[in-house]
Amino acid sequence: MQSENPIIADFVKLANSAAGTMAGMTREARESARERMREALGGMDFVSREEFETVKAMAQKAREQADALEAKIAELEAKLAGK
């Protein structure tokens, strides 16, 4: 039931406007903080998890190849020493 008192109606309108303004200010502050964080972190050389995992897999494969080559060299050196 709506009040017929104009003072109360004006107070309710004022309260609703203040609540809307506060919500808008909160959203704006949140977006501003996010943008500042993006700018601050944007200059740093971070890599994504996907890039890190890709390079990690490449390093593992290179290590396995190096180990295989070391074993092959040792085998060939042993053959040469046995002649």
N, C-alpha and C positions, 0 to 999 in steps of 0.2 A: 504494500500500500504506500503510495507516494505521499510525502508530507506536503501540506498546503502552505507551510510557513516559508516565505521567500528567503529568509536568512539561512534556514537549514538547507534549502535547495542550493543556494549559492555556495554554502560551505561544502556540500557534497561535490558540486562541480569543481571547486577549487582543489579538494582532496584528490579527485580523479585526475585532474590535470597534473597535479604534483606527482602522483604515482606514475603517470605516463612519461613525464619528463625525467624522472629518476630512472625508469627502465631504459629510456633512450640514452641517457648519459652513461648508464652502465654498459650498454652494448657498444657505444662509441669508445669508451675507455678500454674495453676488452679488445676491440679491433685495433685501436692505436697501440696497445701493448704488444699485440701479436706482430704488427708491422715493424715495430722497433726491434723485436727479437729477430725477425727475419733479416732485417738490415744488419744487425749486429753479427749474426751467425753466417750471413751470406758471404762475408769477406774471408771466412775461415775455410781451409781446405778439408772439409769433411767429405767422406765418401759414403755412398749408400751401402746398406747391408748386401744388396745384390752385387754391387761392384766388388766389395770386399770378398765375398764368397767366390766370385769368378777368379779373382787374382790368387786367392788361396788354392783353388783347384789347379790353376796353371802352375803354381809353385810346387805343388805336390807332384804333378806329372813330370815337371823338369827334374825334381829330386829323384824320382823313380828312374828316369832315363839316365841320369848321371850315375846312379848306383849300378845300373845294368852295364853302362860303358866301363865303369871301373872294374867290374867283374870280368868283362870280356878282355880288357887290357891285361889284367892279372893272368888270365888264362893264356893269352898269346905270349906274354913274357915268360911264363912257365914253359911253354912249348919251345921257345927260342933258347932258353937256358938248358933244356934237356937235349938239344942237338949236339 
